[in-house]
């Protein structure tokens, strides 16, 4: 059993501890009957619906705890209506198509999860169990804290759980993955999580920092070289592509890669073929590319520093890691984790005022800064309980910055709308009116983009829409 199977097995075991009422909505009779029988066999009460109209009646009459919703049956429209009515029932979306845009849109509508049909029985039952766990515990819970903690990922906030769900989906989708987030949020930890949850987990995870590679040595580092290819090449070297064959090649700080190197890597990503330096024989490597950056790549594309075609090749699936200031409810768990792993700690007590100050702090260095700060505090406290005197940095507030002064005569909603309209205009300019490309850059689907264009009275582009 590989690591991914071990995780899903642990999830499925949760279903034995809790039963609930599940509504299965699917117009495909064999699929609907199979899922209904599986759910009943696990001890849940299962009801089924074959049409959207029947589903709404079942929702009203049965009031299920969980809905397993097939998107082909106008599922997205049903989910949209539920959310617009304020119905927060836990919905697990299932689809016969492994489509990233469907996934993103479903998650934007607060779907609890997204599975590709035919769903593995243990996985589906595990997801239902997680939904029931959240309902019974009154909020989001992490079902496998030990697993995430082993990867250095600690927390149970909604923002973090959303990123973890995305990582789980990305692992099974076998697409290139782009991980974005500020420095210090833990992008490499998520990259390793994606690898270890994927079918490639038994092969190597090879990490390289693109900012540390000299452009002149890029080919030699990535593709290897033959003895005598250049001064200092005393023996053959396989290169990172060969080392990661069958596994994952993690390219950190991809935004710092020069345009010439971007072009070379783009071709390799498309074909998986390359030539070692000093060799005329073509080599092939089956690798999955996972990349990460703290850059705003859409801005770099607009400024000409980053190739648009390369950006799209990287962004098979994007995972955004939230900064610590967006998940401050995770700080007590993180502090406890760092203290438990510090051998110098004798008394792990933390004064409540410390946690209050941490919640108000802006955390420019994110989780990495918090870890370092706790280590310094432990040294200052000489292993004893921690108080505010051991955290001098917390007294230094980081002032919020903005590139524009907000008008005091406008409401917050008006300021947000103005910023959104301006951003849409910028991206449409970058994409030369191609609405599909613009929607992808904005992280929304085309239908949402059209609604926003109409909302803000912006003209609908007439060029490149079908591209």
PLY file of the C-alpha trace (Angstrom):
ply
format ascii 1.0
element vertex 467
property float x
property float y
property float z
element edge 466
property int vertex1
property int vertex2
end_header
0.00 0.00 0.00
1.45 3.40 -0.99
1.18 6.59 1.04
-1.87 7.86 -0.85
-3.72 4.58 -0.29
-2.76 4.72 3.40
-4.29 8.20 3.69
-7.54 7.20 1.99
-7.73 4.02 4.07
-7.46 6.14 7.22
-10.21 8.40 5.92
-12.55 5.52 5.09
-12.24 4.13 8.62
-13.94 7.26 9.90
-17.21 6.21 8.28
-17.63 3.34 10.77
-17.83 5.84 13.63
-20.68 7.97 12.34
-23.87 7.57 10.31
-26.00 10.18 8.60
-28.53 10.82 5.84
-27.09 11.08 2.31
-28.85 12.20 -0.87
-27.42 10.82 -4.14
-28.30 12.96 -7.19
-27.36 11.34 -10.50
-29.28 10.82 -13.78
-27.22 7.73 -14.64
-29.18 4.83 -13.12
-26.32 2.28 -12.73
-24.05 4.88 -11.15
-26.84 6.17 -8.88
-27.83 2.67 -7.76
-24.20 1.66 -7.10
-23.48 4.72 -4.95
-26.77 4.39 -3.08
-26.11 0.71 -2.31
-22.56 1.48 -1.18
-23.71 4.24 1.17
-26.50 2.10 2.64
-24.05 -0.75 3.13
-21.88 1.58 5.24
-24.75 2.14 7.65
-26.00 5.48 6.36
-29.54 6.25 5.31
-29.41 6.87 1.56
-32.05 8.45 -0.68
-31.72 9.09 -4.40
-32.91 11.53 -7.05
-32.66 11.26 -10.83
-33.68 14.80 -11.79
-32.96 18.28 -10.47
-36.66 18.77 -9.64
-36.72 15.51 -7.67
-33.50 16.50 -5.92
-35.03 19.77 -4.68
-38.05 17.89 -3.35
-35.80 15.39 -1.55
-33.76 18.23 -0.07
-36.92 19.81 1.30
-38.52 16.60 2.59
-35.51 14.57 3.76
-33.14 17.35 4.87
-30.01 15.24 4.20
-26.71 15.82 5.97
-24.67 15.22 2.82
-25.44 15.47 -0.90
-23.46 13.48 -3.48
-24.12 15.52 -6.61
-23.27 14.58 -10.20
-22.44 17.73 -12.20
-23.87 16.34 -15.46
-27.38 16.60 -14.00
-27.40 20.41 -13.96
-25.46 19.87 -10.77
-23.66 23.20 -10.77
-26.93 25.08 -11.30
-28.46 23.19 -8.38
-25.44 23.96 -6.20
-25.57 27.64 -7.21
-29.24 27.79 -6.24
-28.66 26.10 -2.90
-25.93 28.57 -1.96
-27.94 31.58 -3.16
-30.75 30.41 -0.85
-28.35 30.17 2.07
-28.37 26.36 2.18
-24.95 25.21 3.47
-25.56 21.47 3.20
-22.32 19.56 2.65
-22.08 18.76 -1.09
-19.62 16.28 -2.60
-19.46 16.90 -6.34
-18.79 13.92 -8.62
-18.00 14.16 -12.30
-17.17 11.81 -15.14
-14.70 14.43 -16.38
-11.41 15.19 -14.65
-11.67 18.91 -15.32
-9.76 21.54 -13.36
-12.19 24.38 -14.17
-15.18 22.35 -12.95
-13.25 21.66 -9.76
-12.38 25.32 -9.21
-15.94 26.47 -9.82
-17.43 23.79 -7.56
-15.03 24.74 -4.75
-15.86 28.43 -5.23
-19.46 27.45 -4.47
-18.24 25.88 -1.21
-18.49 22.28 -2.36
-17.00 20.06 0.35
-15.10 17.97 -2.17
-14.81 16.91 -5.81
-14.38 13.31 -7.01
-13.93 11.82 -10.46
-16.24 8.94 -11.39
-16.10 6.08 -10.84
-15.12 7.12 -7.34
-13.15 4.67 -5.25
-15.63 3.29 -2.66
-13.29 3.86 0.30
-12.58 7.41 -0.84
-16.27 8.28 -1.26
-17.19 6.84 2.16
-14.22 8.65 3.69
-15.37 11.96 2.23
-18.90 11.42 3.56
-17.42 10.64 7.00
-15.41 13.88 6.91
-18.55 15.87 6.11
-20.39 14.26 9.02
-17.41 14.92 11.30
-17.53 18.63 10.45
-21.28 18.75 11.07
-21.03 17.02 14.45
-18.04 19.06 15.61
-19.54 22.37 14.54
-16.90 23.34 12.00
-13.97 22.30 9.87
-11.81 19.59 11.37
-8.63 17.96 10.19
-9.23 14.23 9.89
-5.57 13.25 9.72
-3.56 15.72 11.83
-0.72 13.22 12.28
-0.32 12.84 8.52
-0.24 16.57 7.82
2.00 17.22 10.80
4.56 14.76 9.44
4.81 17.10 6.44
5.10 20.16 8.69
1.58 21.29 7.72
-0.28 22.23 10.89
-3.72 23.79 11.28
-7.44 23.28 10.84
-8.55 26.67 9.49
-10.92 26.80 6.52
-8.25 28.56 4.43
-5.67 25.84 5.05
-8.15 22.99 4.56
-9.13 24.46 1.19
-5.48 24.34 0.08
-5.11 20.79 1.41
-8.17 19.64 -0.52
-6.71 21.22 -3.64
-3.41 19.40 -3.04
-5.23 16.09 -2.68
-7.10 16.63 -5.95
-3.97 17.77 -7.76
-2.10 14.67 -6.63
-4.63 12.34 -8.24
-5.08 14.42 -11.42
-1.49 13.87 -12.69
-1.27 17.42 -14.08
1.54 19.92 -13.79
1.03 21.85 -10.55
1.79 25.49 -9.80
1.96 26.38 -6.10
1.70 30.07 -5.30
2.09 31.96 -2.06
4.28 34.37 -0.18
7.74 33.43 1.04
7.62 31.31 4.17
4.13 29.81 3.75
5.44 26.27 3.15
5.24 25.78 -0.63
7.81 22.96 -0.69
5.91 21.13 2.06
2.81 21.18 -0.14
4.87 20.03 -3.13
6.05 17.01 -1.14
2.49 16.36 -0.01
1.29 16.32 -3.63
4.08 13.89 -4.52
3.43 11.57 -1.57
-0.32 11.44 -2.27
0.24 10.69 -5.96
0.81 7.38 -7.79
4.45 8.53 -8.17
5.10 8.40 -4.43
7.41 5.36 -4.68
9.73 7.26 -7.04
12.00 10.20 -6.26
11.04 13.74 -5.33
13.81 15.99 -6.67
13.81 19.65 -5.62
15.79 22.49 -7.16
15.76 26.24 -6.50
15.62 28.01 -9.86
16.89 31.25 -8.30
20.12 29.42 -7.41
20.78 28.08 -10.93
23.03 30.17 -13.16
21.35 30.52 -16.57
24.60 29.49 -18.25
24.53 26.19 -16.32
20.80 25.57 -16.66
21.11 22.88 -19.36
23.84 21.03 -17.50
21.94 21.06 -14.20
18.61 19.98 -15.61
19.57 17.74 -18.54
22.99 16.47 -17.45
26.18 16.30 -19.50
28.76 13.97 -20.93
32.37 13.72 -19.85
34.45 16.37 -21.62
31.46 18.48 -22.66
33.06 21.52 -21.03
35.90 22.43 -18.71
35.41 20.64 -15.42
33.14 17.91 -16.83
35.34 15.06 -15.60
32.59 12.43 -15.75
29.07 11.87 -17.02
26.27 13.39 -14.96
22.64 12.36 -15.44
20.98 15.70 -14.56
17.84 16.37 -12.55
15.44 15.21 -15.28
16.94 11.72 -15.20
17.17 11.66 -11.41
13.44 12.39 -11.14
12.41 9.85 -13.82
9.08 8.32 -12.83
8.71 10.76 -9.94
8.33 14.49 -9.34
10.64 17.34 -10.28
9.97 20.32 -8.02
11.15 23.65 -9.44
11.03 26.23 -6.67
11.07 29.98 -7.42
10.14 29.34 -11.06
9.38 33.06 -11.41
13.13 33.78 -11.23
13.91 31.67 -14.31
15.22 33.65 -17.28
13.23 33.79 -20.54
15.75 31.67 -22.46
15.57 28.95 -19.82
11.77 29.25 -19.81
11.71 28.53 -23.55
13.94 25.45 -23.18
11.93 24.09 -20.28
8.65 24.72 -22.12
9.73 22.40 -24.92
10.82 19.70 -22.48
7.52 19.95 -20.62
5.68 19.42 -23.89
7.73 16.47 -25.17
9.68 15.09 -22.15
12.63 14.83 -24.60
16.01 16.53 -24.12
19.70 16.35 -25.02
22.39 16.20 -22.32
25.14 18.76 -22.88
27.76 17.28 -25.18
25.51 14.45 -26.43
23.63 14.09 -29.72
21.46 11.24 -28.48
17.98 12.20 -27.35
16.95 11.31 -23.81
13.44 10.90 -22.37
12.25 11.22 -18.79
8.77 10.63 -17.38
8.55 13.33 -14.73
5.75 15.32 -13.22
6.53 19.02 -12.88
5.51 20.79 -9.69
6.57 24.43 -9.56
6.31 27.18 -6.96
6.72 30.92 -6.83
6.09 33.94 -4.64
5.85 36.11 -7.78
2.58 37.42 -9.20
3.13 35.66 -12.53
0.25 37.36 -14.32
1.96 40.70 -13.63
5.28 39.28 -14.83
3.55 38.11 -18.02
2.14 41.58 -18.57
5.56 43.15 -17.97
7.20 40.77 -20.46
9.38 39.00 -17.88
7.51 35.72 -18.10
6.34 33.86 -21.18
2.56 33.47 -21.45
2.79 30.05 -23.12
5.14 28.86 -20.37
2.75 30.19 -17.71
-0.09 28.11 -19.14
2.10 25.02 -19.35
2.96 25.37 -15.65
-0.59 26.06 -14.57
-2.15 22.67 -15.16
-3.47 23.07 -11.62
-2.85 25.90 -9.18
-2.70 25.64 -5.40
-2.63 28.88 -3.44
-1.17 28.67 0.05
-2.70 31.32 2.32
-0.39 33.62 4.25
-0.40 33.25 8.02
-2.32 36.50 8.52
-5.27 34.86 6.68
-5.32 31.87 9.05
-4.39 33.29 12.44
-6.68 30.72 14.11
-3.95 28.17 13.30
-1.30 30.03 15.34
-1.92 28.22 18.68
-1.62 24.84 16.92
1.56 25.93 15.14
3.14 27.25 18.34
2.29 24.00 20.13
3.80 22.00 17.26
7.05 23.98 17.29
7.35 23.69 21.07
6.71 19.94 21.05
9.53 19.48 18.55
12.04 21.63 20.43
14.19 19.49 22.78
15.17 22.58 24.82
11.62 23.10 26.08
11.09 22.09 29.71
7.83 23.92 30.44
5.76 24.46 27.26
3.51 27.07 28.88
2.61 30.12 26.77
1.04 33.23 28.29
-2.33 34.10 26.65
-1.05 37.62 25.94
1.54 36.09 23.59
-1.12 34.42 21.46
-3.21 37.61 21.45
-0.22 39.60 20.19
0.50 36.96 17.56
-3.05 37.19 16.26
-2.67 40.97 15.82
0.74 40.69 14.13
1.05 40.88 10.33
3.58 38.05 9.82
5.54 39.26 6.77
7.68 36.10 7.00
4.69 33.80 7.54
5.03 30.34 9.15
8.81 30.31 8.75
9.03 33.56 10.72
6.78 32.14 13.45
8.93 29.03 13.74
12.12 31.08 14.06
10.47 33.44 16.54
9.40 30.55 18.78
12.92 29.04 18.65
14.45 32.37 19.74
11.85 32.77 22.51
12.62 29.28 23.85
16.30 30.21 24.03
15.53 33.48 25.82
13.21 31.71 28.28
15.82 29.01 28.84
13.25 26.30 28.30
10.68 27.78 30.68
7.19 29.20 29.99
6.99 31.91 27.34
5.71 35.45 27.89
5.65 38.64 25.81
9.16 39.67 26.92
10.52 36.72 24.94
8.94 38.01 21.69
10.34 41.50 21.06
9.37 41.32 17.35
5.67 41.24 18.22
5.88 44.86 19.32
6.81 45.84 15.74
3.66 46.19 13.71
3.98 45.94 9.95
1.90 48.72 8.49
-0.46 47.65 5.70
0.50 49.02 2.32
-1.64 49.99 -0.65
-0.76 51.41 -4.01
-3.92 53.55 -4.11
-5.62 55.76 -1.53
-9.23 54.67 -1.00
-11.84 57.38 -1.28
-13.48 58.23 2.07
-16.69 59.04 0.18
-17.09 55.49 -1.17
-18.25 52.37 0.62
-16.05 49.29 0.96
-18.16 47.45 -1.64
-17.62 50.30 -4.10
-13.86 50.23 -3.54
-13.77 46.44 -4.02
-15.85 46.72 -7.20
-13.55 49.42 -8.60
-10.48 47.28 -7.89
-12.13 44.21 -9.50
-13.16 46.17 -12.61
-9.64 47.56 -12.96
-8.11 44.08 -12.60
-10.42 42.58 -15.22
-9.48 45.36 -17.62
-5.76 44.75 -17.05
-6.06 41.01 -17.66
-8.19 41.46 -20.81
-5.44 43.72 -22.13
-2.78 41.09 -21.36
-4.83 38.36 -23.05
-5.60 40.54 -26.10
-9.33 40.06 -25.64
-9.20 36.26 -25.36
-11.89 35.62 -22.74
-10.87 32.03 -22.09
-7.30 33.09 -21.38
-8.50 36.04 -19.27
-10.79 33.82 -17.20
-7.91 31.41 -16.48
-5.61 34.25 -15.47
-8.28 35.60 -13.13
-8.94 32.17 -11.66
-12.65 32.16 -12.64
-14.66 30.44 -15.36
-15.81 32.22 -18.53
-19.45 32.35 -17.41
-18.41 34.27 -14.28
-16.24 36.59 -16.38
-19.18 37.40 -18.68
-21.40 38.12 -15.68
-18.81 40.50 -14.26
-18.39 42.26 -17.63
-22.15 42.79 -17.72
-22.22 43.87 -14.06
-19.58 46.56 -14.61
-20.89 47.67 -18.02
-17.66 46.61 -19.72
-17.72 45.68 -23.43
-17.50 41.99 -24.24
-14.34 41.34 -26.31
-15.01 40.29 -29.89
-11.58 38.81 -30.66
-10.00 35.56 -29.56
-12.98 34.26 -27.62
-12.90 30.82 -29.13
-9.17 30.40 -28.66
0 1
1 2
2 3
3 4
4 5
5 6
6 7
7 8
8 9
9 10
10 11
11 12
12 13
13 14
14 15
15 16
16 17
17 18
18 19
19 20
20 21
21 22
22 23
23 24
24 25
25 26
26 27
27 28
28 29
29 30
30 31
31 32
32 33
33 34
34 35
35 36
36 37
37 38
38 39
39 40
40 41
41 42
42 43
43 44
44 45
45 46
46 47
47 48
48 49
49 50
50 51
51 52
52 53
53 54
54 55
55 56
56 57
57 58
58 59
59 60
60 61
61 62
62 63
63 64
64 65
65 66
66 67
67 68
68 69
69 70
70 71
71 72
72 73
73 74
74 75
75 76
76 77
77 78
78 79
79 80
80 81
81 82
82 83
83 84
84 85
85 86
86 87
87 88
88 89
89 90
90 91
91 92
92 93
93 94
94 95
95 96
96 97
97 98
98 99
99 100
100 101
101 102
102 103
103 104
104 105
105 106
106 107
107 108
108 109
109 110
110 111
111 112
112 113
113 114
114 115
115 116
116 117
117 118
118 119
119 120
120 121
121 122
122 123
123 124
124 125
125 126
126 127
127 128
128 129
129 130
130 131
131 132
132 133
133 134
134 135
135 136
136 137
137 138
138 139
139 140
140 141
141 142
142 143
143 144
144 145
145 146
146 147
147 148
148 149
149 150
150 151
151 152
152 153
153 154
154 155
155 156
156 157
157 158
158 159
159 160
160 161
161 162
162 163
163 164
164 165
165 166
166 167
167 168
168 169
169 170
170 171
171 172
172 173
173 174
174 175
175 176
176 177
177 178
178 179
179 180
180 181
181 182
182 183
183 184
184 185
185 186
186 187
187 188
188 189
189 190
190 191
191 192
192 193
193 194
194 195
195 196
196 197
197 198
198 199
199 200
200 201
201 202
202 203
203 204
204 205
205 206
206 207
207 208
208 209
209 210
210 211
211 212
212 213
213 214
214 215
215 216
216 217
217 218
218 219
219 220
220 221
221 222
222 223
223 224
224 225
225 226
226 227
227 228
228 229
229 230
230 231
231 232
232 233
233 234
234 235
235 236
236 237
237 238
238 239
239 240
240 241
241 242
242 243
243 244
244 245
245 246
246 247
247 248
248 249
249 250
250 251
251 252
252 253
253 254
254 255
255 256
256 257
257 258
258 259
259 260
260 261
261 262
262 263
263 264
264 265
265 266
266 267
267 268
268 269
269 270
270 271
271 272
272 273
273 274
274 275
275 276
276 277
277 278
278 279
279 280
280 281
281 282
282 283
283 284
284 285
285 286
286 287
287 288
288 289
289 290
290 291
291 292
292 293
293 294
294 295
295 296
296 297
297 298
298 299
299 300
300 301
301 302
302 303
303 304
304 305
305 306
306 307
307 308
308 309
309 310
310 311
311 312
312 313
313 314
314 315
315 316
316 317
317 318
318 319
319 320
320 321
321 322
322 323
323 324
324 325
325 326
326 327
327 328
328 329
329 330
330 331
331 332
332 333
333 334
334 335
335 336
336 337
337 338
338 339
339 340
340 341
341 342
342 343
343 344
344 345
345 346
346 347
347 348
348 349
349 350
350 351
351 352
352 353
353 354
354 355
355 356
356 357
357 358
358 359
359 360
360 361
361 362
362 363
363 364
364 365
365 366
366 367
367 368
368 369
369 370
370 371
371 372
372 373
373 374
374 375
375 376
376 377
377 378
378 379
379 380
380 381
381 382
382 383
383 384
384 385
385 386
386 387
387 388
388 389
389 390
390 391
391 392
392 393
393 394
394 395
395 396
396 397
397 398
398 399
399 400
400 401
401 402
402 403
403 404
404 405
405 406
406 407
407 408
408 409
409 410
410 411
411 412
412 413
413 414
414 415
415 416
416 417
417 418
418 419
419 420
420 421
421 422
422 423
423 424
424 425
425 426
426 427
427 428
428 429
429 430
430 431
431 432
432 433
433 434
434 435
435 436
436 437
437 438
438 439
439 440
440 441
441 442
442 443
443 444
444 445
445 446
446 447
447 448
448 449
449 450
450 451
451 452
452 453
453 454
454 455
455 456
456 457
457 458
458 459
459 460
460 461
461 462
462 463
463 464
464 465
465 466
